[in-house]
Amino acid sequence: MDEQKYICPSCGGLVDYGSKFCPHCRYEFGEWAAQADANQNSLPSGDSVDNGNAEPEDKTSKTSPFSLIAVVAVIVAAIGGAVYWFMNSDDTEKIVAEAIKTGNMAPVFELYRNAPDADKPQVAYNIADAAFEITLKEVAGNDNRQFLQTLYRAVNNDKNANLHIEAGGRDEYMSPFIALVKYAYVQSTLEKIVNETKADIEDYLPANKDINADNLNPREVKNIYAWVDQPLDDGYVLYGTQQLFFETFPNYRNCMGVLYLPNGSDGSELPGYAYNTDVLQIGTTTLTWKNGRVQDVPEYLAIDPQFKELLWKNNSLKDVYKPLDRVQQDLKTMHENLGIIKKHYKNATPNLSFDGLNFNSTEDEFYNKAPLQSQKGKGTIHISNVFANGVVVDFMPYFNYQVQDSVSVIESFTGSFSNGIKIGDSQNQVAQKMQPYYQLSAQPDWLNYLMPNGQIYSFGFFEGKLYQVNVREAPDWKN
């Protein structure tokens, strides 16, 4: 049976017996036991003291005032508890579901922003919980990630422009919900980019060759200089030396392979000329010369600069585009972390920042703190911006706007975190300063914490001293 609840006289919220303060409005209660004794010992107006001559009390027909109050309190509490549960679970899910359906997020963010400060974390967690439940159900039920695009568009549209939706600042505890939306955006957009990239590659490939685009590695592209001879099965035979006196001695010359041109290309003028191009081997073929000699030679595909860039893009996408089962597992992991957060952070707990920055700071805020020192990964899926203050931000390009993958604080960082942690602190010092936060795991060189806003802070140690802190809000986007 559920523990008996009492009703706060100030806000009407449910309270456990013995609570000093109401968890909803912070109303201060008196001494619970003294109040119960006073109720038990008091008599209704007009009653007289029992002098021993009164008739025996009919215990089957009379009930003490305090017992009656207790019974009424239990009934009201039960009804109130049911209403409270309904308003905080079913209603939240209905509000979130309707917002996703209509693309109007105002009711969702008003629910959070209008809540008392003490209740904001749990209200935000309930909103995120409902969004995860809906998303997991839709993705599993439809066996595709189409709903992820629906979720993203429901938040990122003109109807919500005036809401100024943030993942920090006043909306700090809404970060688990924002993280879900960003993950939905990344994975649904990646699917769109993957499909478009594959279609562009297929359009380039020769129609008569069964070429698997996933096997085309841009790292294997090389340049060749060769003479083009006669056509052969929609390709052109290549030789390393010019034929002498335009005589045909195919069995005496060095054959380099067979060249295939992009789909739709006209190579009718190529035979008889030298050809300098980038190529990629796509297979091997066997040639039989006039003298009966048999030779295995490579098949090459001519690669133009635009197609080479397309191959690099496709190759990079393999690192981050996850199959549907991995996406579902990521969503479940984020949802499970949310469950931990709801239980561990019952009261508002401040999130960490580093010199006023955090994971959800804007690009401008990062640039305003320190100049850019270097950039790594240009042309790939992950671009790392290394700032002069020792902060590294990994962004995801190929999107309408860049999205943080992770933020790291490295050895050159001279500032400190909002709870006093500094680069060079011992592992024990970090553990002491992180006591209010939930420790996900501990390894010899790493301490990982789940924060109130759903982010994961990973503290890395070298020879027992802190040298790096990595922050992310979703499972690694790398495959």
Secondary structure as UniProt FT lines:
FT   STRAND          5..7
FT   TURN            9..11
FT   STRAND          14..16
FT   TURN            17..18
FT   TURN            23..25
FT   HELIX           32..41
FT   TURN            45..46
FT   TURN            59..61
FT   HELIX           65..88
FT   HELIX           90..102
FT   HELIX           106..113
FT   TURN            117..119
FT   HELIX           120..142
FT   HELIX           146..155
FT   HELIX           158..163
FT   HELIX           169..174
FT   HELIX           175..204
FT   TURN            207..208
FT   HELIX           213..215
FT   HELIX           218..220
FT   STRAND          222..232
FT   TURN            233..234
FT   STRAND          235..239
FT   HELIX           244..246
FT   TURN            250..252
FT   STRAND          255..260
FT   TURN            263..264
FT   TURN            268..269
FT   TURN            271..272
FT   STRAND          274..288
FT   TURN            290..291
FT   STRAND          294..303
FT   HELIX           305..320
FT   HELIX           324..344
FT   TURN            355..356
FT   TURN            359..360
FT   HELIX           363..369
FT   STRAND          372..376
FT   TURN            378..379
FT   STRAND          383..387
FT   TURN            388..389
FT   STRAND          391..396
FT   STRAND          403..409
FT   TURN            411..412
FT   STRAND          416..417
FT   TURN            418..419
FT   TURN            423..424
FT   HELIX           427..433
FT   TURN            434..436
FT   STRAND          438..443
FT   TURN            444..445
FT   STRAND          446..450
FT   TURN            452..453
FT   STRAND          456..462
FT   TURN            463..464
FT   STRAND          465..472
//
